[in-house]
Amino acid sequence: MTQLIRKSVVLQRCGISQSSLYRQIKEGKFPRPILVSERCVAWVEHEVDAWMEEKRRNR
């Protein structure tokens, strides 16, 4: 089952600011969120984990 995580969790796990998050999404460097409802977005947990692992490998 796919686990979704909210923006606050994404920001905490990744250690980035909200503006950095949305800038990287716009640049295609971070996974796009899923629109859960009109005012709620979430990210697929394993996509965020894969992004963090890629950052660790390339440091």
N, CA and C of each residue as an Amber inpcrd file, in Angstrom:
protein
   177
   0.8360000  -1.1860000   0.0000000   0.0000000   0.0000000   0.0000000
   0.8810000   1.2490000   0.0000000   0.5100000   2.2150000  -0.8030000
   1.2700000   3.4540000  -0.9060000   0.9630000   4.3530000   0.2810000
   2.0110000   4.7920000   0.9500000   1.8680000   5.6810000   2.0990000
   2.0510000   7.1170000   1.6250000   1.1320000   7.9960000   2.0030000
   1.2360000   9.4120000   1.6760000   1.6590000  10.1800000   2.9140000
   2.4850000  11.2070000   2.7110000   2.9160000  12.0470000   3.8270000
   2.6150000  13.5050000   3.4960000   2.2580000  14.2450000   4.5110000
   1.8790000  15.6500000   4.3560000   3.1160000  16.5350000   4.2720000
   2.8950000  17.7700000   3.8500000   3.9840000  18.7160000   3.6280000
   4.8350000  18.9290000   4.8730000   4.2270000  19.0480000   6.0340000
   5.0070000  19.2840000   7.2540000   5.9930000  18.1510000   7.5060000
   5.5870000  16.9280000   7.2130000   6.4690000  15.7690000   7.3910000
   7.5890000  15.7980000   6.3540000   7.2420000  16.1360000   5.1170000
   8.2520000  16.2290000   4.0530000   9.3140000  17.2590000   4.4340000
   8.8840000  18.4330000   4.8670000   9.8300000  19.4920000   5.2320000
  10.7240000  19.0570000   6.3850000  10.1470000  18.4070000   7.3700000
  10.9230000  17.9480000   8.5270000  11.9290000  16.8780000   8.1160000
  11.4950000  15.8940000   7.3580000  12.3900000  14.8060000   6.9470000
  13.5230000  15.2950000   6.0580000  13.2060000  16.2130000   5.1550000
  14.2010000  16.6560000   4.1770000  15.0610000  17.8030000   4.6920000
  14.5950000  18.4860000   5.7160000  15.3630000  19.5900000   6.2730000
  15.4620000  20.7800000   5.3360000  14.3990000  21.0360000   4.5730000
  14.3880000  22.1730000   3.6520000  13.2010000  23.0680000   3.9780000
  13.2540000  24.2940000   3.4750000  12.1610000  25.2310000   3.6990000
  11.0510000  24.9960000   2.6800000   9.9030000  25.5650000   2.9650000
   8.7750000  25.4340000   2.0450000   9.1030000  26.0500000   0.6890000
   9.7580000  27.2140000   0.6860000  10.0980000  27.8500000  -0.5900000
  11.0880000  27.0020000  -1.3810000  12.0470000  26.3800000  -0.7060000
  12.9880000  25.4830000  -1.3900000  12.2680000  24.2720000  -1.9580000
  11.3220000  23.7390000  -1.2000000  10.5500000  22.5870000  -1.6580000
   9.8390000  22.9100000  -2.9640000   9.0930000  24.0040000  -2.9850000
   8.3210000  24.3390000  -4.1800000   9.2090000  24.7650000  -5.3440000
  10.3410000  25.3830000  -5.0610000  11.2830000  25.7270000  -6.1300000
  11.8280000  24.4570000  -6.7780000  12.2080000  23.4770000  -5.9630000
  12.7410000  22.2320000  -6.5120000  11.6750000  21.4490000  -7.2750000
  10.4320000  21.5110000  -6.8460000   9.3430000  20.8720000  -7.5940000
   9.2110000  21.5450000  -8.9570000   9.2140000  22.8700000  -8.9590000
   9.0810000  23.6270000 -10.2110000  10.2190000  23.3040000 -11.1760000
  11.4210000  23.0970000 -10.6380000  12.5940000  22.7850000 -11.4610000
  12.6630000  21.3060000 -11.8380000  11.7330000  20.5050000 -11.3480000
  11.7210000  19.0760000 -11.6520000  12.7420000  18.2720000 -10.8690000
  13.2080000  18.8200000  -9.7490000  14.2370000  18.1660000  -8.9350000
  13.6760000  17.4510000  -7.7100000  12.3800000  17.5820000  -7.4840000
  11.7450000  16.9590000  -6.3240000  10.4270000  16.3570000  -6.7870000
  10.0150000  15.2230000  -6.2110000   8.7560000  14.5970000  -6.6230000
   7.5660000  15.5540000  -6.4880000   6.6650000  15.4690000  -7.4450000
   5.4630000  16.2990000  -7.4100000   4.4790000  15.7510000  -6.3750000
   3.7300000  16.6560000  -5.7410000   2.7360000  16.2070000  -4.7660000
   1.4850000  15.6680000  -5.4570000   0.6860000  14.9810000  -4.6890000
  -0.6120000  14.4800000  -5.1330000  -1.6800000  15.3550000  -4.4920000
  -2.6330000  15.7890000  -5.2800000  -3.7420000  16.5750000  -4.7530000
  -4.7390000  15.6170000  -4.0990000  -4.7990000  15.6610000  -2.7830000
  -5.6710000  14.7730000  -2.0200000  -7.0900000  15.3410000  -1.9660000
  -7.1760000  16.6430000  -1.8040000  -8.4560000  17.3480000  -1.8320000
  -8.1740000  18.7670000  -2.3090000  -9.1960000  19.5810000  -2.3280000
  -9.0440000  20.9460000  -2.8250000  -7.9480000  21.7270000  -2.0980000
  -7.7680000  21.4740000  -0.8290000  -6.7990000  22.2330000  -0.0320000
  -5.7400000  21.3650000   0.6280000  -5.5560000  20.1660000   0.1440000
  -4.6330000  19.2310000   0.7910000  -3.7770000  18.5140000  -0.2450000
  -2.4690000  18.6120000  -0.0710000  -1.5470000  17.8690000  -0.9260000
  -0.7090000  16.9420000  -0.0600000  -0.2100000  15.8890000  -0.6800000
   0.6460000  14.9330000   0.0220000   1.6260000  14.3540000  -0.9810000
   2.6790000  13.7420000  -0.4590000   3.7060000  13.1260000  -1.2950000
   3.7340000  11.6320000  -1.0330000   4.1280000  10.8850000  -2.0520000
   4.3020000   9.4450000  -1.8970000   5.5880000   9.2390000  -1.0970000
   5.4720000   8.5740000   0.0240000   6.5920000   8.4380000   0.9560000
   7.8290000   7.8280000   0.2980000   7.6660000   6.7730000  -0.4760000
   8.8440000   6.1220000  -1.0590000   9.5160000   7.0110000  -2.1070000
   8.7840000   7.9260000  -2.7510000   9.4000000   8.8630000  -3.6950000
  10.2630000   9.8830000  -2.9540000   9.7880000  10.3510000  -1.8120000
  10.5620000  11.2900000  -0.9920000  11.7980000  10.5870000  -0.4320000
  11.6310000   9.3600000   0.0330000  12.7670000   8.5860000   0.5430000
  13.8170000   8.3700000  -0.5450000  13.3750000   8.0880000  -1.7690000
  14.3040000   7.8870000  -2.8870000  15.0440000   9.1770000  -3.2070000
  14.3560000  10.3180000  -3.1300000  14.9960000  11.6120000  -3.3630000
  16.0940000  11.8530000  -2.3190000  15.7810000  11.5610000  -1.0440000
  16.7720000  11.7530000   0.0210000  17.9660000  10.8230000  -0.1700000
  17.7280000   9.5920000  -0.5550000  18.8190000   8.6400000  -0.7850000
  19.7100000   9.1040000  -1.9310000  19.1090000   9.6270000  -2.9790000
  19.8820000  10.1550000  -4.1120000  20.7600000  11.3250000  -3.6570000
  20.2250000  12.1930000  -2.8230000  21.0090000  13.3160000  -2.2890000
  22.1880000  12.7970000  -1.4610000  21.9660000  11.7650000  -0.6550000
  23.0450000  11.1960000   0.1650000  24.1490000  10.6110000  -0.7080000
  23.7540000   9.9100000  -1.7680000  24.7440000   9.2840000  -2.6550000
  25.5770000  10.3110000  -3.4120000  25.0050000  11.4590000  -3.7010000
  25.6830000  12.4610000  -4.5290000  26.3460000  13.5740000  -3.7270000
  26.5260000  13.3880000  -2.4520000  27.1460000  14.4680000  -1.6680000
  28.6410000  14.4110000  -1.7180000
